[in-house]
Amino acid sequence: MELEVRHLRYIDAVGTAGSVTQAAVALGLSQPSLTAQLRRIEQVLGSPVFDRGRYGARPTTLGRVLLPHAREVLAALDDLTKAVRGAADGPRTPTLRLGTRSTVLASRFCEVVGEVFGDRLIDLTVLDRRASCLSALSSGLVDLVLHVDFPGRETVPPPGTRVTVVGTEPIFVLLPESHPAAARSEVDLRELAGVTWLLWASGDDEMNRHLIAECDRAGAGAVTVREFDQLVAAQLIRRGDPVAFPLQALSSGVTLPGVVRPLRDNPLRVRHVLLWPTTGVVAGHVDQVRDKLIDTYRSMIPDHGRIPPWWSTNPGWLGS
């Protein structure tokens, strides 16, 4: 037996859900059937991919190595499928094709672009992985992308494309109310030494690498990063486990228990960027889109900012 695409989807589903039972529901399989498939996969690999216990399924060392590669392969296959279908459909009414990473600002991307381009039909594709984003740009599958990158890992646009910065956003931290640092108005990254960092089970591992690098720079010791879905993360925070959850500064509306605090000197940050082909239909309008995105972010702070007063005392950031 060799690993097949369906096996990669099983692994991705379990890693995303943090639970074999929840992954089975998402895949439309029975829990015993998915468990049997995982055992066959682990027999092929010669080692467990997940530690399965009462609190869910956690990736082993092998699993943490395997998951990012599995997701890259699946994303590339999804891109290929879309390209083939697009070619098979033949010429259609001209459509402005947008790509974006899942951020709160991205939820307003189509609206902003629509204001610049009028009544033109817009098609949106989620490209949470950098490799998929750059591949879609290079192959002409998208006309404009709103993506993110992190300090020291800035996006290098492929040949024939350009990049412009929308702005840099701070990353706040969500802590259980019982954590000692939760009582402070801001938290030093070193105070979080020994916690397990929880990240949404989506996208690539760029945020993981940024987090590990900054914790190392701050002297916060070894970092444990786990990917969990929303329900599992909420349970861990509510019962006061030693965990921390990095958050976008704007809220998506998802409610989690715990308290939100800024980090001292803002070591964790994310940069929003626009990428586009130099000869594409949007080339002459990118500045307008960027400026409207900046205005849109600023307008969202009163209702969606996790700590609205923060921007008035911290100039130079997106939205300040």
C-alpha positions in Angstrom: 0.0 0.0 0.0 1.2 3.5 -0.9 -0.1 6.8 0.4 -2.9 8.2 -1.8 -4.5 11.6 -2.1 -7.5 10.4 0.0 -5.0 9.4 2.8 -3.6 12.9 2.8 -7.2 14.2 3.1 -7.8 11.9 6.1 -4.6 13.2 7.8 -5.5 16.8 7.1 -9.1 16.4 8.4 -7.9 14.9 11.7 -5.2 17.5 12.1 -7.8 20.3 11.4 -10.5 18.9 13.7 -8.2 17.8 16.5 -10.5 14.8 16.8 -11.0 11.6 14.9 -14.7 11.7 15.6 -15.2 15.2 14.3 -13.0 14.5 11.3 -15.1 11.5 10.4 -18.2 13.7 10.5 -16.6 16.2 8.2 -15.5 13.5 5.8 -18.8 11.7 5.8 -17.2 8.5 7.2 -17.9 6.5 10.3 -15.5 6.9 13.2 -14.4 3.2 13.1 -13.8 3.4 9.3 -11.6 6.5 9.7 -9.7 4.9 12.6 -9.0 1.8 10.5 -7.7 4.1 7.7 -5.4 5.9 10.1 -4.0 2.6 11.3 -3.2 1.5 7.7 -1.6 4.8 7.0 0.6 4.5 10.2 1.5 1.0 9.2 2.8 2.3 5.9 4.7 5.1 7.6 6.0 2.9 10.4 5.1 5.4 13.1 1.9 7.0 14.6 0.8 10.3 13.1 -1.5 11.3 16.0 -1.6 10.7 19.7 -5.2 9.8 20.3 -6.7 10.3 23.8 -9.6 11.6 25.7 -8.9 15.2 24.7 -8.6 14.5 21.0 -6.0 13.7 18.5 -2.6 15.6 18.7 0.0 15.3 16.0 3.1 13.3 16.9 6.6 14.5 15.8 6.0 12.7 12.5 2.5 14.3 12.3 3.9 17.8 12.7 6.3 17.1 9.9 3.7 15.4 7.7 0.8 17.8 8.0 2.3 21.0 6.3 3.5 18.8 3.4 0.1 17.1 3.1 -1.7 20.4 3.0 0.7 21.8 0.4 0.0 18.9 -1.8 -3.8 19.1 -1.4 -3.7 22.8 -2.0 -1.7 22.3 -5.2 -4.2 19.6 -6.4 -7.1 21.9 -5.7 -5.5 24.6 -7.7 -4.9 22.2 -10.6 -8.5 21.0 -10.5 -9.8 24.6 -10.7 -7.4 25.4 -13.6 -8.6 22.3 -15.5 -12.2 23.1 -14.9 -11.7 26.7 -16.0 -10.1 25.5 -19.2 -12.9 23.1 -19.9 -15.6 25.7 -19.4 -14.1 27.8 -22.2 -14.5 31.6 -22.6 -16.9 33.3 -20.2 -18.0 36.8 -19.3 -14.9 38.6 -18.1 -14.6 38.2 -14.3 -12.3 39.9 -11.8 -10.7 37.0 -10.0 -9.6 37.7 -6.5 -7.6 35.6 -4.0 -7.2 36.1 -0.3 -6.0 34.7 2.9 -8.6 34.2 5.6 -8.3 37.4 7.7 -10.9 39.8 9.1 -9.9 42.5 6.6 -10.4 40.0 3.8 -14.1 39.8 4.7 -14.4 43.3 3.2 -12.1 42.7 0.2 -14.8 42.1 -2.4 -16.7 45.1 -1.2 -13.6 47.3 -1.5 -12.7 46.0 -5.0 -16.3 46.4 -6.1 -16.2 50.1 -5.1 -13.1 50.6 -7.4 -14.3 48.5 -10.3 -18.0 49.3 -10.3 -20.4 46.5 -11.4 -17.8 44.1 -12.7 -18.4 40.5 -11.7 -16.1 39.3 -8.9 -15.0 35.8 -8.1 -13.2 35.1 -4.8 -10.9 32.2 -4.0 -9.4 31.5 -0.5 -5.6 31.0 -0.8 -4.5 30.4 2.8 -1.1 29.0 1.9 1.6 31.2 0.4 2.7 28.6 -2.1 -0.9 28.4 -3.5 -1.1 32.2 -3.6 2.2 32.6 -5.6 1.3 29.6 -7.8 -2.1 31.1 -8.7 -0.5 34.5 -9.5 2.2 32.9 -11.7 -0.3 30.8 -13.6 -2.7 33.7 -14.2 -5.6 32.1 -12.1 -6.1 35.4 -10.1 -6.0 39.1 -11.0 -5.4 40.4 -7.5 -4.5 38.8 -4.1 -4.8 40.1 -0.6 -2.4 38.1 1.5 -0.2 38.3 4.6 3.4 37.8 5.6 5.5 38.0 8.7 8.8 39.8 9.8 11.8 38.0 8.3 9.6 36.0 5.9 8.4 38.8 3.6 6.7 37.8 0.4 8.9 37.8 -2.8 6.6 38.3 -5.8 7.1 35.9 -8.7 8.5 37.2 -12.0 5.9 39.3 -13.8 4.1 40.3 -10.6 4.3 43.1 -8.0 3.6 43.6 -4.3 2.6 46.6 -2.3 2.1 46.9 1.5 -1.4 47.7 2.9 -0.1 47.9 6.5 1.1 46.0 9.5 -1.3 44.7 12.2 -0.3 43.8 15.8 -1.1 40.3 17.0 -2.7 40.2 20.5 -2.8 37.2 22.8 -5.8 35.5 24.4 -5.2 33.9 27.9 -7.2 32.0 30.4 -8.4 34.3 33.2 -6.4 32.2 35.7 -3.0 32.8 34.0 -0.9 35.2 36.1 -0.2 37.5 33.1 -3.9 38.0 32.4 -4.1 40.5 35.3 -1.6 42.9 33.5 -2.6 45.6 31.0 0.1 44.2 28.6 2.1 41.0 28.6 5.8 40.4 28.1 6.4 37.4 25.8 8.8 36.0 28.4 5.9 35.7 30.8 4.4 33.1 28.5 7.3 30.7 28.7 6.0 27.1 29.0 2.5 27.7 27.6 1.2 25.8 24.7 0.3 28.1 21.8 -2.9 27.3 20.0 -3.3 28.2 16.4 -6.3 27.7 14.0 -5.9 24.5 12.0 -5.7 26.3 8.6 -3.2 27.9 6.3 0.5 27.2 6.2 3.1 27.3 9.0 4.4 30.8 8.4 2.7 32.1 11.7 4.2 29.1 13.6 7.7 30.0 12.4 7.2 33.7 13.3 6.0 32.8 16.7 8.8 30.4 17.4 11.4 32.9 16.2 10.1 35.7 18.4 9.8 33.5 21.5 13.4 32.5 21.0 14.5 36.1 20.5 12.6 37.1 23.7 14.2 34.2 25.7 10.8 32.6 26.3 12.3 29.1 25.9 11.1 26.2 23.8 7.7 26.7 22.1 5.0 24.1 21.7 2.5 24.9 19.0 -0.7 22.9 18.4 -3.4 23.3 15.9 -6.9 23.1 17.2 -10.4 23.9 16.0 -12.5 26.5 17.8 -14.4 24.2 20.1 -11.3 22.4 21.5 -9.5 25.7 22.0 -12.4 27.2 23.9 -12.5 24.1 26.2 -8.8 24.4 27.0 -9.0 28.1 27.7 -12.2 27.8 29.8 -10.7 25.2 32.1 -7.5 27.2 32.6 -4.9 25.1 30.9 -1.5 26.7 30.4 -2.3 27.9 26.8 -2.1 31.1 24.8 -3.9 32.0 21.6 -2.5 34.6 19.2 -5.3 36.7 17.8 -5.8 39.2 14.9 -6.3 42.6 16.3 -9.7 42.8 14.6 -12.3 40.3 15.8 -14.1 38.1 13.3 -17.1 37.8 15.7 -16.1 34.4 17.0 -16.4 34.5 20.8 -13.9 32.7 23.0 -13.5 32.7 26.8 -10.5 34.3 28.4 -9.0 37.8 28.3 -7.2 39.6 25.4 -4.0 41.5 26.0 -1.5 43.3 23.8 2.1 42.1 23.9 4.8 44.5 25.2 6.7 46.0 22.2 4.4 44.1 19.8 6.9 41.4 18.9 4.1 39.4 17.0 2.8 41.1 13.9 1.3 40.4 10.5 1.7 42.5 7.3 -1.1 42.7 4.8 0.0 42.9 1.2 -1.5 43.1 -2.3 0.0 41.1 -5.1 -1.0 41.4 -8.8 0.4 40.6 -12.3 2.1 43.7 -13.8 0.2 43.3 -17.1 -3.2 42.4 -15.5 -6.4 44.3 -15.6 -5.9 45.7 -12.0 -2.4 47.2 -12.5 -3.6 50.8 -12.8 -6.0 50.5 -9.8 -4.0 48.9 -7.0 -3.3 52.2 -5.2 -7.0 52.9 -5.0 -7.7 49.4 -3.7 -4.9 49.7 -1.1 -6.1 53.1 0.1 -9.7 51.9 0.4 -8.5 48.8 2.4 -6.6 51.1 4.8 -9.8 53.3 5.3 -11.9 50.2 5.7 -9.6 48.7 8.4 -9.7 52.0 10.3 -13.5 52.1 10.1 -13.8 48.6 11.5 -11.8 49.3 14.7 -14.7 50.8 16.8 -16.9 47.7 16.3 -14.4 45.0 15.6 -11.2 46.0 17.4 -10.4 43.7 20.2 -8.9 46.6 22.2 -10.2 49.7 20.4 -8.3 52.3 22.4 -5.0 50.6 21.5 -4.7 52.3 18.1 -5.0 55.8 19.5 -1.9 55.3 21.6 0.1 53.3 19.1 0.7 55.3 15.9 2.2 53.8 12.8 0.1 50.7 12.7 -2.6 49.8 10.2 -5.7 51.6 11.3 -3.9 54.1 13.6 
